[in-house]
């Protein structure tokens, strides 16, 4: 529980921001809040993967000093779109990491997947406040990242709704008083479907989350509940709580975003509408709070909150994530990399929904965990797992 001090670092007013992954769901929600509070923030850096038109529009609208696209081939298009604006332009993965290292007061890390690891590390090394919406960073390199946070005097603020909820109700000054963390899960769009029915699920059905507006990859992870498995690993590193003391509870209404159980029997919960602008605003304004346009919670209108344990048979991803965390070392990297490959294949129509977890399990079996000591080893383990997963996917593909 040492990632975020209860006392804030001094920050300029307005705060200078860098938003890594500005064209995605989290990035757009962050900019929505910035636009509603124009005197509180200045935008220094915006980055995107390949959404040139949206990135250029955002950079002009918010007066960014630098816009970076990760896709090298999109450099010309971005340069042309921002011609005459005075905004610096760059492209490539290295340029994204360099942008993240620019001195600012606050960095949003919202690049989806393992691609966000190096830029997040660069932001941490400038010793600033990092709003973390990229769970794969801690999944793949949790021990390395937390060590760098301490070494560089950075502060890591969780943006994922579940971890942000825990952060809001966690007693940072008395960690010994915490009994358990309870991560809530909506259960996704297939919470009540039989395993047999899930065999025929299509990508369009899997990305149609009942409560949250998310990108395709994260929506599929929610549907398989791998998202909750990754969040469990992330919670372990964020709050320094062992796997056995982190529970997962299905809560279809998505009103209670997570809970902390204390040794005296008290359970503290954070409630709110399922709108990512709430946790983003908490991280943006921390240690204070800021006004948001989020619809206010009306518990009387909701009337009832329900809970159930997750089904380990229909959602095997949870057990795979717990096993990977317990194995430690490179196992979480293998879990994440193989899942990314399998989800991409599913979205492309090359893999069945239930087979996503099967590919992950077989990849984990092929690569027993080994200790992890450097970022180079993270990258090597990631590449190895991806090669194995792709080989399994090719062997699985039907003959033309």
C-alpha positions in Angstrom: 0.0 0.0 0.0 2.9 2.3 -0.6 2.3 3.5 -4.2 0.5 6.7 -3.4 1.3 8.8 -0.4 -1.6 10.3 1.5 0.0 13.7 1.0 0.1 15.4 -2.4 3.2 16.6 -4.2 3.2 20.3 -4.8 1.8 21.1 -8.3 1.5 24.1 -10.4 -1.8 25.7 -11.0 -2.9 25.1 -13.6 -1.6 21.6 -13.7 0.3 20.6 -16.9 -1.0 17.3 -18.3 0.2 14.6 -20.6 -2.4 12.1 -21.9 -1.0 8.9 -23.3 -3.7 7.3 -25.4 -5.8 10.4 -25.8 -8.1 9.1 -28.6 -9.3 6.1 -26.6 -12.3 6.0 -24.3 -10.3 7.0 -21.2 -8.4 9.7 -23.0 -11.5 11.2 -24.4 -13.2 11.2 -21.0 -10.1 12.8 -19.5 -10.2 15.6 -22.1 -14.0 16.1 -21.5 -13.2 16.9 -17.9 -10.3 19.1 -18.8 -12.5 21.1 -21.2 -15.0 21.6 -18.4 -12.3 23.0 -16.2 -10.2 25.0 -18.6 -8.5 27.1 -15.9 -7.3 24.1 -13.9 -5.3 22.3 -16.6 -2.9 22.8 -19.5 -2.3 20.1 -22.0 1.3 19.5 -22.8 1.3 16.1 -24.6 -1.2 14.0 -26.4 -0.5 10.6 -28.0 -2.4 8.0 -30.0 -1.8 4.8 -31.7 -3.0 5.6 -35.2 -6.1 7.8 -35.0 -4.5 10.7 -36.7 -7.7 12.8 -37.4 -8.9 12.6 -33.8 -5.5 13.3 -32.4 -5.0 16.3 -34.6 -8.4 17.7 -33.6 -7.7 17.2 -29.9 -4.3 18.8 -30.2 -5.7 21.9 -31.8 -8.7 22.1 -29.5 -6.7 21.8 -26.3 -3.6 23.7 -27.4 -1.2 20.7 -26.9 2.5 21.4 -27.4 3.3 18.0 -28.7 1.2 15.3 -30.6 2.6 11.9 -31.1 1.3 8.9 -33.1 2.7 5.5 -32.3 2.3 4.2 -35.9 5.4 5.4 -37.8 3.5 5.3 -41.1 1.1 7.9 -39.9 3.7 10.6 -39.3 3.1 12.3 -42.7 -0.6 12.5 -42.2 -0.3 13.9 -38.7 2.3 16.5 -39.8 0.0 17.6 -42.6 -3.0 17.7 -40.3 -1.2 20.0 -37.8 0.7 22.1 -40.4 0.8 25.7 -39.4 -0.6 25.0 -35.9 2.8 25.4 -34.1 2.2 22.0 -32.5 5.3 19.7 -32.5 4.7 16.3 -34.2 6.5 13.0 -33.7 5.8 9.3 -34.5 6.9 5.9 -33.4 7.0 3.9 -30.2 10.2 5.5 -29.0 8.7 9.0 -29.6 5.7 8.0 -27.4 8.1 7.0 -24.6 10.1 10.3 -25.0 6.8 12.2 -24.8 5.9 10.5 -21.6 9.2 11.6 -20.1 8.5 15.3 -20.7 8.3 17.1 -17.4 4.7 17.6 -16.4 2.6 17.7 -13.2 0.3 14.8 -14.1 0.4 11.9 -16.7 -2.6 9.8 -17.8 -1.4 6.4 -18.8 -4.3 5.1 -20.9 -2.5 3.2 -23.7 -4.2 -0.2 -24.0 -2.2 -3.4 -23.6 1.5 -4.0 -23.0 2.4 -1.2 -25.4 1.8 1.1 -22.5 4.5 -0.4 -20.3 7.5 1.6 -21.6 5.8 5.0 -21.7 4.4 4.5 -18.2 7.8 3.6 -16.9 9.2 6.8 -18.6 6.5 8.9 -16.9 7.3 7.3 -13.5 11.0 8.1 -14.0 10.3 11.8 -14.2 9.0 11.5 -10.7 5.5 12.9 -11.4 1.9 11.9 -10.6 0.8 9.1 -12.9 -2.9 8.3 -13.3 -2.8 4.6 -14.2 -5.5 3.3 -16.5 -3.3 0.6 -18.1 -3.6 -2.5 -16.0 -1.2 -4.5 -18.2 1.7 -2.3 -16.9 1.4 -3.7 -13.4 0.4 -7.2 -14.6 3.5 -7.5 -16.7 6.0 -5.7 -14.5 4.4 -5.0 -11.1 7.5 -5.5 -8.9 9.7 -3.5 -11.3 7.2 -0.6 -11.6 6.6 -0.3 -7.8 10.3 -0.3 -7.2 10.7 2.5 -9.7 7.9 4.5 -8.2 9.7 4.4 -4.8 13.1 5.1 -6.3 11.9 8.1 -8.4 9.5 9.6 -5.9 6.6 9.3 -8.3 3.0 8.8 -7.2 0.7 6.2 -8.8 -3.0 6.9 -8.7 -5.3 4.1 -9.9 -7.9 5.1 -12.5 -9.6 1.8 -13.1 -13.0 2.1 -11.4 -12.4 -0.8 -9.1 -8.9 0.2 -7.9 -9.9 3.8 -7.7 -12.8 2.8 -5.5 -10.5 0.9 -3.2 -8.1 3.8 -3.1 -10.9 6.1 -2.0 -11.9 4.0 1.0 -8.5 2.5 1.9 -6.8 3.6 5.2 -3.3 4.2 3.8 -2.0 5.1 7.2 -3.1 1.9 8.8 -2.5 -0.9 6.3 -2.5 -3.5 9.1 -6.2 -2.7 9.7 -7.2 -4.1 6.2 -8.6 -7.7 6.2 -9.5 -8.1 2.5 -10.0 -6.3 -0.8 -13.2 -7.0 -2.6 -13.2 -6.3 -6.4 -16.7 -6.1 -7.9 -17.5 -7.3 -11.4 -20.5 -6.7 -13.6 -20.3 -10.2 -14.9 -20.3 -8.9 -18.5 -22.9 -9.6 -21.1 -22.8 -13.4 -20.6 -23.2 -13.6 -16.9 -26.3 -15.8 -17.0 -25.5 -17.7 -20.2 -24.6 -21.4 -20.1 -21.2 -22.4 -21.2 -22.7 -24.2 -24.2 -24.5 -21.0 -25.3 -21.2 -19.0 -25.0 -19.6 -21.3 -27.6 -21.4 -19.4 -30.3 -20.9 -15.9 -29.1 -19.9 -13.4 -31.8 -17.4 -10.5 -31.4 -20.3 -8.0 -31.8 -22.1 -9.6 -28.8 -18.9 -9.7 -26.7 -18.2 -6.0 -27.1 -21.7 -5.0 -26.1 -21.1 -4.5 -22.4 -24.3 -4.0 -20.4 -23.0 -1.1 -18.2 -19.7 0.4 -19.4 -18.7 2.0 -22.7 -15.2 0.5 -23.4 -13.0 -0.4 -26.2 -13.3 -3.7 -28.0 -10.3 -5.5 -26.3 -11.4 -4.5 -22.8 -15.0 -5.4 -23.5 -14.0 -8.9 -24.6 -11.9 -9.2 -21.5 -14.9 -8.2 -19.4 -17.0 -10.9 -21.2 -14.5 -13.6 -20.4 -13.8 -12.1 -17.0 -10.1 -12.0 -17.8 -10.4 -8.3 -17.1 -11.2 -9.0 -13.5 -8.3 -11.5 -13.3 -5.9 -8.8 -14.6 -7.4 -6.4 -12.1 -6.7 -8.9 -9.3 -3.0 -9.0 -10.2 -3.0 -5.2 -10.5 -4.6 -4.8 -7.0 -1.9 -7.1 -5.5 0.8 -4.8 -6.7 -1.0 -1.5 -6.1 -2.0 -2.2 -2.5 0.6 -4.9 -1.5 -2.2 -7.4 -0.5 -1.6 -11.1 -1.1 -3.8 -13.0 -3.7 -5.6 -15.0 -1.0 -6.9 -11.8 0.5 -8.4 -10.4 -2.7 -11.9 -11.5 -3.4 -14.0 -11.1 -6.6 -17.8 -10.5 -6.3 -20.2 -10.3 -9.2 -22.4 -7.2 -8.9 -24.5 -6.8 -12.0 -25.7 -3.3 -11.3 -22.2 -1.9 -11.3 -23.1 0.6 -8.5 -20.6 -0.5 -5.9 -17.3 -0.3 -7.6 -15.3 -2.2 -5.0 -14.9 -2.6 -1.2 -12.4 -2.8 1.6 -13.1 -5.1 4.5 -11.4 -4.2 7.8 -10.3 -6.4 10.7 -13.0 -5.0 12.9 -15.8 -6.3 10.6 -16.4 -3.0 8.9 -16.8 -3.0 5.1 -16.3 0.3 3.3 -17.6 0.7 -0.3 -17.4 3.4 -3.0 -20.6 3.8 -4.9 -21.4 5.7 -8.1 -22.8 5.6 -11.6 -20.9 3.4 -14.0 -19.2 6.4 -15.6 -15.4 6.5 -15.9 -15.3 10.3 -15.5 -15.8 9.8 -11.8 -12.6 7.8 -11.1 -10.7 10.0 -13.7 -11.9 13.1 -11.9 -10.8 11.8 -8.5 -7.3 11.1 -9.9 -7.1 14.4 -11.7 -8.1 16.5 -8.7 -6.5 14.3 -6.0 -6.2 15.0 -3.1 -9.2 17.2 -3.6 -12.4 16.6 -5.7 -13.7 18.3 -8.8 -17.3 18.7 -10.2 -18.3 16.3 -13.0 -21.3 16.1 -15.2 -21.9 12.5 -14.1 -25.5 11.6 -13.4 -26.1 11.5 -9.6 -26.8 8.1 -8.0 -30.4 7.6 -7.0 -30.5 4.4 -4.8 -34.2 4.6 -4.3 -34.7 4.5 -8.0 -32.3 1.6 -8.4 -34.1 -0.1 -5.5 -32.0 -3.2 -5.2 -28.4 -4.3 -5.4 -27.5 -7.9 -6.0 -24.4 -10.0 -5.6 -23.2 -13.5 -6.5 -19.9 -15.4 -6.6 -18.2 -15.8 -10.1 -18.7 -19.1 -11.8 -15.2 -20.7 -12.2 -16.4 -23.2 -14.7 -18.0 -20.7 -17.1 -15.2 -18.2 -16.5 -11.9 -20.1 -16.2 -9.9 -16.9 -16.9 -10.2 -16.0 -13.2 -8.4 -19.2 -12.0 -5.7 -18.7 -14.7 -5.1 -15.2 -13.4 -4.9 -16.3 -9.8 -2.5 -19.1 -10.7 -0.3 -16.8 -12.7 -0.1 -14.3 -9.8 0.8 -17.1 -7.4 3.4 -18.5 -9.8 4.9 -15.0 -10.0 7.9 -14.1 -12.2 7.1 -14.2 -15.9 3.7 -16.0 -15.5 1.6 -12.8 -15.5 3.4 -11.6 -18.6 2.6 -14.9 -20.4 -1.0 -14.7 -19.2 -1.4 -11.1 -20.6 0.5 -11.6 -23.9 -1.3 -14.8 -24.8 -4.7 -13.3 -23.9 -4.0 -10.2 -26.1 -3.2 -12.5 -29.0 -6.2 -14.7 -28.4 -8.6 -11.8 -28.1 -7.3 -10.3 -31.3 -7.9 -13.6 -33.1 -11.4 -13.8 -31.7 -12.2 -10.2 -32.8 -10.9 -11.1 -36.2 -13.2 -14.1 -36.4 -10.4 -16.7 -36.2 -11.1 -18.1 -32.8 -14.2 -19.1 -30.8 -15.1 -17.2 -27.6 -14.5 -20.1 -25.2 -11.2 -20.9 -26.9 -9.7 -17.6 -25.7 -9.0 -19.0 -22.3 -7.9 -22.3 -23.8 -5.1 -20.6 -25.8 -4.1 -18.7 -22.6 -4.0 -21.9 -20.5 -1.9 -23.8 -23.1 0.5 -21.0 -23.4 1.0 -20.9 -19.7 1.6 -24.6 -19.6 4.2 -24.2 -22.3 6.2 -21.6 -20.3 6.6 -22.3 -16.6 7.3 -19.1 -14.6 10.9 -17.9 -14.2 12.2 -15.0 -12.0 12.0 -11.5 -13.4 14.7 -8.9 -12.9 14.6 -6.3 -15.7 12.5 -4.7 -18.4 14.4 -6.5 -21.0 13.3 -9.8 -19.5 9.7 -8.6 -19.5 9.9 -7.9 -23.2 11.6 -11.2 -23.9 8.9 -13.1 -21.9 6.2 -11.2 -23.7 7.6 -11.9 -27.1 8.1 -15.6 -26.3 4.5 -16.0 -25.1 3.2 -14.2 -28.2 5.1 -16.5 -30.5 3.7 -19.6 -28.7 0.2 -18.2 -28.7 0.4 -17.4 -32.4 1.7 -20.9 -33.1 -1.3 -22.4 -31.2 -3.7 -20.1 -33.2 -2.2 -21.1 -36.5 -2.5 -24.8 -35.6 -6.0 -24.2 -34.5 -7.1 -22.4 -37.7 -9.3 -24.5 -40.0 -7.8 -25.5 -43.4 -8.8 -23.3 -46.3 
